[in-house]
Amino acid sequence: MTAEQYLAARLRQALAEDPRTTELGVRVTVRGDHVLLSGDVASPERRAELEAVIHDVAPELTVLDDVKVVPSDAPVGREEIR
């Protein structure tokens, strides 16, 4: 494993274990002094917390945020299955 892979694993672990995020579904890729976050979250607040955790663990990295907010509202109406 390279140093970037170890750092990415450490950042993924931080996102999973930090009570602000407890996030398992976000991908973390480290390239030099940049970290790319990608995936889906349920709210803009959760997205901001992801960046905050990364900044707390590795403040020297520049975060490139490609995380999309996908609302998880309750379905409207009935779904018909045929």
C-alpha positions in Angstrom: 0.0 0.0 0.0 1.2 3.5 -0.7 1.1 6.4 1.7 -1.9 7.9 -0.1 -3.8 4.7 0.3 -3.0 4.5 4.0 -4.2 8.1 4.4 -7.4 7.5 2.5 -8.1 4.5 4.7 -7.5 6.6 7.8 -9.9 9.3 6.5 -12.6 6.7 5.6 -12.2 5.3 9.2 -12.6 8.8 10.6 -15.8 9.4 8.6 -17.2 6.1 9.8 -16.3 6.6 13.5 -16.9 10.3 14.0 -20.4 10.8 15.6 -21.0 13.8 13.4 -20.9 11.7 10.3 -20.9 7.9 10.9 -20.7 7.6 7.1 -19.8 4.4 5.3 -20.9 5.2 1.8 -18.6 8.1 0.9 -15.6 7.3 -1.3 -12.3 8.9 -0.3 -9.4 9.3 -2.8 -6.1 11.0 -1.9 -3.9 12.4 -4.6 -0.9 14.4 -3.3 -2.2 17.2 -1.1 -5.9 16.8 -2.3 -8.6 14.5 -1.1 -11.6 13.8 -3.3 -14.9 12.9 -1.5 -17.6 11.4 -3.7 -20.9 9.7 -3.1 -24.4 10.6 -1.8 -25.7 12.0 1.5 -29.2 12.9 2.7 -28.6 16.6 3.6 -26.4 19.6 3.0 -25.6 19.5 6.7 -24.2 16.0 6.4 -22.1 17.1 3.5 -20.6 20.0 5.4 -19.8 17.7 8.4 -17.9 15.4 6.0 -15.6 18.2 5.1 -15.3 19.3 8.8 -14.1 15.8 9.8 -11.6 15.7 7.0 -10.2 19.1 8.0 -10.0 18.0 11.7 -8.0 14.8 10.8 -5.9 16.2 7.9 -5.9 20.0 7.9 -3.1 20.1 5.4 -5.2 18.6 2.7 -7.4 20.5 0.2 -10.9 18.9 0.0 -12.5 18.5 -3.4 -16.1 17.8 -2.7 -18.1 15.8 -5.2 -20.7 14.6 -2.7 -24.3 14.9 -3.9 -27.2 15.6 -1.7 -30.0 13.2 -2.4 -33.0 13.9 -0.2 -34.5 10.8 1.5 -38.1 12.1 1.8 -41.0 9.8 2.3 -42.6 8.7 -1.0 -45.6 10.7 -2.1 -48.7 8.7 -3.2 -49.0 5.0 -3.8 -46.7 2.8 -5.8 -48.4 0.2 -8.0 -46.6 -3.0 -8.5 -47.8 -5.1 -11.5 
